[in-house]
Every structure is written in structure tokens, then in C-alpha cells.
Amino acid sequence: MVESGSAYGSQSSLREANRARILDTVKRFGVITQVELADATGLSTGTVSVIVKELHEAGVVTTTPTSRSGRRANNVTLSRRLGLVAGVHVGRRDLRVALANPAGEILTRQHLALARDHRADTGLDRVALLISDMLDLIGASHDEVLGTGVAIDAPIDRTTGTVSSPGLMHGWDNVPIAEALERRLGSPVVVDNGSNLGALAEHRLGAGEGADPLVYLTVDRGIGAGVVVGGRMYRGFSGTAGEVGHVIVDDAGPVCYCGNRGCLEVVAGAGAILDSLRDPYGNLALSDLVERALGGDQRCRRAIDTAARHIGRVLAGLCNILDPQRIVVGGALVDTGDTLLGPLRVATSRLTLPGPTPTIEIVPSPLGEECELLGAVTLALDSVHLPGSLEGAVFHAT
């Protein structure tokens, strides 16, 4: 990047552009050394040092000494005084909420179980109440919340903020989610599909870092995929990209809540596995299934194996279309380890067009059950802007 001269305007505007570049990079990485900032922005270490000092004096960033490979360095992160963001994941059966600082560090979190067919108004009321309680807990106010990211386990129409496929999340159809939550919180809200945000979190923070294209596959009561191509989430034309759970795998299978018959989700999702085990075990909880499979229960392991092979066939089709560099698997069933991942890898590899690499890289998510929540926090951080008073202090300093 050019750092001097008139090619991009006056020295003053170029300096402001360099400050903005550094701030955007710090916001994206959360914590980064000044040397890493120079590498990431293309600016000289001297320019980075001067701008970081100005930002520190303005209270926009904080710097702390650290050591990397035996050498002293300074970590740079955004200051708490810039505000907070909230992340929300609304699942089929549970709700997760977190507050984070501008560096993306989670300050406090809450997890609540939800009724099977919970409604949007009740769910959003609970979100607003939880955020209020959490702000009280850390001694902060609603004025400090710059924005909220929301992950919903259904495809989202980005233009309207509503669920784009009716019936996929009962009680949430035709609800302008962002607008409704903004009224409750008094601050901006952005909404996206949970699998998309899981992919975003894995790409930025987890096992998908550096992989492109990346597929994030969640295997839980629902089955879905998020896709990152060219470093950006791929949502498709109407927001339904990655809905692999509604690929039909059995024309004579159970009726899905989407209205079709034999969708992957009702054949191989956690709910279908639990239903197949009801005769010998009664009403197992999902956690019981995972525990029994890890303990060597052959019925449970076989049921998961069968589901994994169904999922692998659909995933192979996705691989033949996208040719991903890496597939990261999340959701409750990934806790069974190779009970799920082993047959999933075999089925996917067997049915994918051979390429220059011998096997498809399929790895478990290191972010666990909070993957989509962390993606919602990341979405919020990407969408917010510095408060106007601080922007003035930063970009118009002399």
C-alpha cells in the first residue's frame, strides 16, 4: 500500500485511510502485535508504530507488552471504552446469548432451554431480558451496546430480515427479526443463518482458518451447511444456500416439516436417530445418545453410523460442486468423535470425484456448541462502527 505522495489524495486523507486500515485489522483479529499489523496491512512498521501510539493516546486501542519467539512485542486491541457487542444464537431447542468487548472476548454468556415450537415474540423477549441482566452483571448500560448479531437456525432473507423458507422454524415465519429485536434493545441488530455464522466463526477463529472454499457442516437435531468462498460467506440468491438438510434422500421417508418427504434431516438428524432407538431405550435425550455411543453401546453406534453414511452421500454431492479445501463438522453429534466422523469420511470420500489430494479433509469443530454464537458475535463486530465522538478523535487528530 502506498503510504505517501498524492496518488490517493492529500497527506491528511492518506493518514486517515491508514488509521482506518489499522483499526479494521485490529477489529478483525481482536488481538494482534504491531509487527503482525504491519504484515497484515502492508504498512511500514514505523507508520504502524506512530498510528498505534496516536490511537492509544486517544483511548481507542490499548497496548500490552508480550513476548513472541523470545522477542518483546506489543499486543494491540480495541479499548473497552469503545463499547460492547452482543451475540445471540436461537436454536430449535435452546437459546445462547453472549456479551463481548471490541476484541471479541466473551465477557459473560447465558444458555436457556426453549420449548419445541417456541414463538418469535417470546424468544426475542427472552433475548432482551437476558442482555439486560448480563449488562447489569458486568456493570454496563444499554448505551454501551453498539450492535447485536443473531444466528437463527433457518435460512434468512437478507433484504427483509425474515425466515426465507416458511415452515422451517415454526413460530418465526414473517417476523422481521432484526427490526423486532432493535425495538426491544434500542440498538442495531443484524441477522443471519446459524450455519452461515458457524462457517464465519470457523473461518476466522477455528479449524477453517486459512481454508477456502470452506464448508461448515452442523449435525444436530437439524443438519445444515455454511459455505465460505473467497473469504466471504456464500448465501445464494435468496439466502437458502447450504440447506443440505432438505436434500431428499428417501422418497418414501418421513414427512419433513418443510413439506417434502424423506429430507436428510428427518432421515439422519439427531431426532431421527433418537426415534430409531425408542423401542429399546424409550425417550433418550441427545446427551444420553452421545454418552452411550462413547461408552460403546453398539445399537447407538450403529444408528449414528447409518446416519453418517446418509449425510456423507449428500456431502459428497456438495463437494463435487464446490470442491472445498476443508470441511469442519460441528453440532452435538460431533462429540461422538469417530463414531460419526469415521463413516462420514468414508462415505464422502468414496462418492466424491477423485482429485489431486487423496482424501477430503474433514475435521471436528474446536469451537464446540458455541460455534454459531461466536459467529453471531463476529457478525456484530463486523457490522458496527466506532462511536462518532471517538471517530472524530481518531480520524481528525493532527
Secondary structure as UniProt FT lines:
FT   TURN            7..8
FT   HELIX           11..29
FT   STRAND          31..33
FT   HELIX           34..41
FT   HELIX           45..57
FT   TURN            58..59
FT   STRAND          61..68
FT   TURN            69..70
FT   STRAND          71..78
FT   HELIX           80..82
FT   STRAND          84..90
FT   STRAND          94..100
FT   TURN            102..103
FT   STRAND          106..113
FT   TURN            116..117
FT   HELIX           120..138
FT   HELIX           142..144
FT   STRAND          145..152
FT   STRAND          156..157
FT   TURN            158..161
FT   STRAND          162..163
FT   TURN            166..167
FT   TURN            170..171
FT   TURN            173..174
FT   HELIX           177..185
FT   STRAND          189..193
FT   HELIX           194..205
FT   TURN            207..210
FT   STRAND          214..219
FT   STRAND          223..229
FT   TURN            230..231
FT   STRAND          232..233
FT   TURN            241..242
FT   HELIX           244..246
FT   TURN            251..252
FT   TURN            257..258
FT   HELIX           264..268
FT   HELIX           270..276
FT   HELIX           278..281
FT   HELIX           286..294
FT   TURN            295..296
FT   HELIX           298..322
FT   STRAND          326..330
FT   HELIX           332..336
FT   HELIX           338..351
FT   STRAND          362..364
FT   HELIX           368..370
FT   HELIX           371..383
FT   HELIX           388..395
//
